[in-house]
């Protein structure tokens, strides 16, 4: 596969090679997908890349080699001006195991870190936020989008109703249970359709009594791209861009997940362009002899059904012509939506093996022989018809590849170290004093000891596995989600990841030298993986989703057995206290542990006090009948604490345990 890409690159003009990128179906072919299915993937890719394009013409990816690899030129879609491929590189999770001379040659020829991606991954992820927004470079507000498309909504509504803007209203649509208004404007590239959606139908949200001055809660925009295909945009009542619409306003009742997400949900719905509708507002306006609104203006805006039908047909024809140029069918099963759903379904052993470049039987033998792979949840693949969940596979993909190939070999072979996230790559180069054009080597990565990466836009830590001598790492305020690449950085003493969207702490379990751990404001619900970190002196877990205070105190009780070191534990707004029957305490608002300062015991420490304060939010009925049983953990071990006090602000309940 790599040689096929290299051969194709060498046929291009040297100036053009930097704009060449590739999508591959090789892994799906090797997994046994049929020729018909592989062709359908090609069709979906053609439709999607052109639906993410600001180019005037339709440009379909070109097959090379054995027709399992497809080539595009970034300039055909305007992606060279939006830095689209950099956004793709930043979150692509499967760029591991290719530290080979040919791969490095591809990087050099294309001036990129990831010259190709799996086609199925791209279809599934580029059709939804964040990539859908990033690649199309969609702005933060609908008014900014309108300026780009040369649409002046306010001007049209005030001065050109029935000439540059036309409206219709319905009681209920396919995605909304309440009123919906649809509004068409002329735009730079064809049509600009804007819907107004509501969470209710009463009062000022009743479009039949307020057809001109209703108050909406959100909306959807469908607009023509320069090539005739459609772009999509979801917004709230203030016009600010949304990744997904609130389910109480719009939903997809036919889908397993009813949430309407920008891009993919709209693509799946608008298979034939604009949806048809029957206006019911104009008739209500005509029948009202003395309305409380400007009847003449309303009738100019809410035009005859035949006028709207003509516009819908005109826009449908434009869309159909563009879709057919991509090779995709018009109507019927929508290929992008189909393969989006397929990608996020569980993987079979055949697909998992092909994704790491192995025959199925060889891959399963690795799983059976390597406990590390079993501990990553791959044992299920060895059973008949066994599968593994896509999110689990993706989360652990780097570790799976390294385990199969022997981590030490992967990290130290090849000329360069691969860092897929452009922001992480730039930060490492800055720390090492290297210029942006230079490439990172394994030796460079091993020089890293301290790395501060606060709020620099990092989405992936992939490649940081090679920084085996790292002592301190700060990734505060970066949306990284997975910290899997840190699993073997056993020299880490300080790790700070406040506001990093982390939920799984498993990769930290073996980092036994950690002394300082800041995990404030994440998605953490389980901290049991930290119980082996006996060197910790500072731990911050506030603003997480830990479900039971006993979990935290189980960890605390473990740590109390250590020698007398100062440990500060903060779990503010994170832990819900429960009573002995494991039901929530009698509080109108949940209680959350605010802070604890703990001195770990040895003989000279036994007179110290553990003080735990709990703040309840405003409300009454703050009554506690008994202390949680897990407090007994604080008085166990080689030396007991003489005082453990618990204070509940608002109710002033306090226990002192002997």
N, C-alpha and C positions, 0 to 999 in steps of 0.2 A: 504493500500500500504506500509506504513512504517513498519508495523508488518511483512509483507511478506519479506521485505528486512532484517529485524532483524532476523527472523527465519532462513533465508538462511545463513546469516553471522555466526550464531551460529553453523552451520554444518561444517564450515571451520576450518582448523587448525588455532589456534590463530596467528601463525606467518604469515599466508597467508592473514589474514583479512585486513591488511594494504594495500594490493595490489588490493583489491576488489572494483569495482565501478559499477554503475548501470545506465541504461537508461530506461525511462518509457514512455509507450504509454497510461497510464491510462486516462489522460485528453482527448486524442483523442477518446478513446473508449467511455468515458462519453459524448463526443460531438456528438456521433452517427455515427462515421466512421464505414464502413462495415468491416467484417472479412477479405475480400479480400484486402482492402486498408491497414489494419493493418499488414497483412502478407507482403505486398509490402514494407511497412516501415521497417520491420525486414530485408528483403532482401537488401534494400538500406544501412541499418546500417552495415550489415555484409560486404558488398563490400567496404564501406568507411573506417571502422576501419582497415581492412586489407590493404587498399590502403594508410594508414597512418602508416604502420608498417615496422620496420626494422627486424622483426622476420623472421625466415627461413620458418616456416610453416604457413598455413592458420588456423586461430582460429576464429570461428564464435561465437558471443555473445550467451550465453545460456539462454533460457527462464526459469523463475522461477514462482512459484505461479500460477496465472491465465493466464500466457503467455502474460501479458501486461508489464512485467518487465524483463529486460535482463541484465545478469551479464557478466563482463569481468574481466580478471586478467591483470593488467598493464604490467606485465613482458612478457606476450605473444607477445606484440607488441614493446617491447623496450621502453615503455613509462616511465618506472621507472628510466631510465637513462637520458631521455630528459626533465624530469620535466613537461611532457605534461599535466597532470591533473591540475597542478597549473596554467598553462596558460588558461586552460578551466575555472577554478574557477574565474580567474581574470576578465573575461568579461561576465560570465553567468548572465543574468539580472533578472531571475525569482526565485531566492532563497529567497523568503519572506513568512512570515506567518507561519513558521514551528518552532517556538521557543517552542517546545514541548519536554517532557521527552524522548519520543521514538526517535525523531530526534537527540537529544543530545547524546543518546546512540549510534546511527549510526555514528555520528561524532567521538565518542571515539573509537568505534570498528575499524573504517577504518582509523583513524588518519587523517581525512580530514575535511574541513569545509563544503564541498558540496559533499555528498556521491553519489548523483544521479543527472542527468539532464534530461530535456525533450528531447526525441529522435528527434523530428522534429526540435527543435532548433539546436541540435548538427549537424544533417545532413546538415542543411542550412548554418551553420557558420564554421564548421570544414573543409568544402570543399573549402574554399576561405581564402585569407589572412585577418587578421594576423594568425589565428589559423592553416591554412594549412602549413604555413612556420614554425610556432612554434612547432607544434606536430611532424612534420617530421625533425625538427631541420635543415632546409635547410640553407646553409651558405650564406654569402653576395655576393659572386662572383661565376661565373661558374667554374673558375679554382680551387677554393676550393672544389667544388662539384666533379670535375674530380679527384682530389687527393683522395677523400674519396672512389670513385668508381674505383680507380686505372686505370684511363684513362689518357694517355699523348698525347693530341691532337697534339701538335707541333711536337713531336718525330714521331708520326705516319704519319703525313703529309709529313715530310721531308724524312723519311727513310723507310716507309712501305706502300706507296700507293698501293692499290690493294691487300694488305695482312692483314693489321690491320685497314685500313680505306678505305671506298668506298663512292663515290659521285654520285649525279645526280642533274640535274638542270631543272627547268620548267619556262615557261613564266609567268604562273599565277597559283595560288593554290586556294583552297576553301576559304581561309581567307586573301589572299594577292592579290592586283591588279597589283603587279610588280613581278620582278624576285624572285625566291626562289631557294636556294640550300639546299639540304638535304644530310647529311653526317652521315654514320654509323661507329661507333667504337666498338671494343670488350671491354667489361667491366667486372668487378668482378662478376656481377650477371646476365650477358647475354649481352644485347645490350645497346648502348648509342647512341641515335639519336640526332643530332644537326642540326637545320635549321638556315640558314642565310637569313634574310629578309631585304627588301629595301623600302625606301620611293620614289624611282625613278628607272628608267631603263636606264638612259643615262650615257655616259662617263664611269668612273671607276665602276659604278654600273651596267654596262651591262655585264652579266655573259657569254655572247657568245663571246665577244671580250676580256674579262678579267676573264677567268675561274679559274685562280690561284691566282690572286692578286686583286680581287674585294674589294670594301669597303662597308660593310653592315651597317645597322642602328640598328639592333636588332636581336633577335632570340628566338626560342623555343627549349627546350630540353625535350626529352622523354626518360626515362631510366628505366630499369628493377629494381624492388626492389628484395630483397632476396627471397621473396615468389612467384615471377613470375608476380605479378601485376606491374603497371606502376606508376612512379612518374613524376612530371612535374615541369618545371622551365622556367621562362621568364627572359630575360636579355636585356640590352641595348647594344650599340656598344662596350662599354668597358667591357662587361661581368658582369656588376653589376645587382643584382637581382631586378626585378620589381614586383609590385603587379598586375599591369595591363599594357598591351602593348599600345603604342601610336596608336590612331585610324587611323592615316595617313599611318601607316605601315601595320598593320593587323587589321581586324575587322570581326565580324560575321554578315553578312547581313541578315540572317534569324531570328535573335533574336530581341526582342523588344529593348533591350539595346545592341548595336553592339560592345561594349567594350569587348575585350578579357581579362579575368581575370585569373590569374594563379590558377590552381587547377580546379575549377568548370567548366570553359569554356573548358578546355582540356578534362576533364572527359566526358562532354557532346558531344564533337566532336569525341573522339577516342573510340567509343562504341565497335568497333571490333579490337582494338589494333592499329597498325600502318596503316595509310591511304595509299592506293595504289597511284601510280603516273607513268607517262610516261616521261622518260628523253628525253630532246631535245638538250642537250648541246653536247653530244658525237658525234652526226651526224654533228653538225656544226664544231666541231674540225676536224673531218675526212675530211670534204670538203674544209678546208682551206689549200692551198698548202704552204703558207709562213706566218704563224702566227707570231705575236710579242711576243709569249710566248713559253715555252718549250712544244712542241707538244707531245713528247714521255711521259713526266711526266703527262701531262694532260690526255692522253689516259689511262695511268695506274690507274689514280685516278677515272675518269669518266668511269666506267666499263660498260659492255654490260647490256642491260635491263634484260636479263634472270638471271644474277647474282644478281641484286637488287631484282628481283621478288622472288628469292629463299630465300633471307634474310628476306624480308617482310613476306613471308609465315611462315618461321621458328619462327619469333618473334610473329606473330599472333597466332600460335599454342601454344606457351608458355603462352601467355596472356589468351587465351581461356581456357586452362586447369585450370589456377588459378582462373579465374572468375567463372567457373562452380563449383569450390570447395566452393565458398562463397554462393552458392545457387541462384545467380543472373543469368539471362539469358544473352546469348551472342548476341549482336546486338539488334535491335529493340529499344523500349523506354528505355532510360537510367534512372534507378530509383533514383540515387543520384541527378541528374540534375532536374528530375521531381519534387522531393519533396523540392528541393531548391527553385524552382519557386513557389511551393504551399505555402511554409512557408511565403514568402514575399508578398503574396496576402492579401487583407483585411480580417479581422476576422468577422465572423458572431456572432450573440448573443450567439448561442450554444457553439461556440469555446471559446468565451471570458468568459462565465460563467464557463465552465469546467476548464479553466486555473486558476481560483481562487477557485476551489473546490465547486461550487454552482450549483444548478439546475437553468435552464435558467430563469424560472419565478421568482424565488427568487432574482436572480441577477438583473433582469430588475426592480423589485420593489425597490431595493437599488438605482438604477440609478434614478428612478422617485422621490424617497424620499430625496436624498442627493444632494443639490446644488453643493457641491464640485465635485461630480462625473460628473454632468452635465457640469461644467466649465472645466473639463478635456476632453470634446468632446465626451462623451459617450452617449449623448442624441440620436445620430443617430441610436443607436442600438435598440431603442424603436419603431422605425418605421418599417413597413413591409419590410422584406428583407434588413434591415439596416446593415451596416458594419462600422468598424473602421479600419483605416490604421494601418498596422503592426508597422511602426516606431513610430507612436503616442502612440500606446498601450504599446510598450516596454519602451518608454521614461517615461511614467507615471505609470508603473506597480506598483512600490513600493507604490506610493501615493494612487493608487486604492485599494491595499490590506489593507493599513493602515486605509483608510477611511471606508472600509467595516467592518473592525474588531475593529475600535476605536483605534486611534493612541496611546493613553496613555496606553491602556492595552497591545498592542503589544510590546511597548518599555520597559515595566517594568515587564512583566511576563517571566517565564522561568529562568533557572539557568545562561545561557550564552547569550551574545549579538553576533549576527552573522555579521561578517565583511567578505564579500566574496573576496575582492581583497587582495592577499597575501602581497603586498607591503604596502597597507594602514594598514593592520592588524599589520605588523611588526613595522611600524612607530608609531602607537598608543601605542603598548607595550613598545617601547623604551621611548616614552614620559612619560609613567606611571611608568617606571622602572620595568616592568614585564619581566620575561624570556620568551623565545620563546615557551616553552612547556606549559605555563600557558594559561588559557582561559579568555576571557574578559567577564565581567559581566555588567549588566545595571548600577550598581553602579560605576564601573570603568569608563564607558563612561560619566557619569554625572560629573566626576571629571575633565574632560578635559575643559580647558579654552583657551589654546594657542596651536596651532598645526601648525608646519612648515613642509610642505611636498614637498618642491621644488625639481623637477627633480628626482623623485625616482621610476618612471615607473608605476604610478597608472593609471588604466584604468576605475575604477568604484569607486564611493563614497558610494555605497550601504552599509547601516549599520550605516553611520554617523548620521542618523536621531536621534539616541539615545544620541548624544552629545549635549543635550539641553542647556547646560550652556556655550557652546563655545563662546568666545568673539573675537578671532582672528584666521583666517584660511588663509594659503598660500598654493596654489596648483600650483604654476607657473611651466610651462614646463612639465605638465603631460597631456596625451591625454585622458581626462575624458569624453569629449563630453557633457554628461548630468550632470547638477547640481541639479536635482530634489530632491535628499535627503536633500538638505539644506533648503527646503521650509519652515520648521517650526523652524529653528534655530534663533529665534527672538532676541536672545541676541548678535548676531554678530554685531561688530562695525567695524571690518576690514576684508575685503575679497579681496585677490589678486589671480588672475587666468590668468596671462599673458601666452600666448602660450598654452592654455588648450583645443583648438578646440571647444570652446563653441559657440553655435548659438542662443540658446533660453534663454532669461533672465527672463522668467516668474517666476521661483522659487524665485527670489529676490524681487518680488513685495511687499511682506509683511514684509520684513526685515527692518523695519523703523528706527532701531537704527544705521544703517550703516553710518559711517562717512568717511571711506576711501574705495574706490572701484577701483581696478586696473584690467582692462579687455583688456589690450594691446594685439594685435596680436591674434585675434580669428576669428570667422566666423560670427560675429554679424552684422545684417542688420537693426534691429529694437530695439530702446532703449526706446520706449514709456512706457515700464513696470517700468522704473526707476522714473517716474514723482512723485511718492508718497514718495520718499526717501528724505524728507526735511532736514535731519540732515547731508547730505553729505557735506564734506569740500574738498575732493579731489576725482576727477574722471578722469581716464585715459582710453580713448577709441581708441587710435591710432591703425593703421594697421588692420582695420576691413572692413566691407562691407556695411557701412551705406550709403543709396542711396541718401539721400537728407539732406542738411545742415539745412533745416527748422525743421527737426525732432530734431536735436540736440539743436537748439535754442528754440524750443518749450519747451524742458526740462529746458534750461537755463532761459528762461523767467519765468517759474514757480518758479525756485529757487530764482530769483531776488526779489521776494516778501518777502523773509525771512529777518530776522534781519541781521545786518552787521557782517557777519562772512566771513573769507577768504575762497574763493573757487577757486581751480585751476582745469581747465578743459583742457585736452590735447586730441586732435583728429587728430593727425598728420597722413597723408597718409591714411585717412579713409573716408572722406566725400566729395562727388562730389557736387560742387556748381551748382545750377540751377537758371535760370532766371524766370521772372514772367510767361512766357508761358510754364514753366515746360519742357523746352527743354535744352539740354546741351549748355553751353556758347560757344562762338566762339573761341575755343582753339584747337590747334592740339593735345594737351595732356590735360587730365583731370586735373582740379584744385583740390587741397586737402587742407583742413583747417589744418594748422600746429600746432598752439597752441593758447590758450587763458588764460590769468590770470585775474580773475574777483573778484572784491570786491563787495559784495552784499550790497545794499543800505539801509541806513536810513539817517537821515538828515545830519550827519557829513560826509557821504560818497559821497554826490552828485557831488563833484568836481572830483571824481576819473574818470579814463578813462578806457574803455574797448578797448583793442588793439587786433585786429585779423589780423594775417598775413597769406597770401596765397602764396604758392610757386607753380609756374607752372614748369613743366619739360621743357627741352630745346625745342625750337620751336618758330615760329613767330606767327603773327596774334593774339596776346594776347590783345583782345579788350573786354571791358565790357561796355554795354550801360546804365545799370541802376543797382542799388543795389537790391539784393534779397529782396522781400517783408517781409520775416521773420525777417529782422533786426529790424522792428518796434517793435517786442516783447521786445527788449532790452530797449526801452524807455517807456514802460508801467509800471503800478504798482503804488504803493504809492509814490515813489520818482523816477524821471527820471534821467538817466545818462546824463550828459551834453555833453559828447563827446563819440562818437562811431567811431573809425577809422578803415578803412579796407585798407590794403596795399597789392597790387598784385605785387610781385617781377617780374621783367622782363618788365612789362608795367607801373609800378609806378602810378597806378590809386588809388586815395584815396577819400573817402567820409567822410564828417563830418556831422552828423545829429544833429540838434539843440535839 
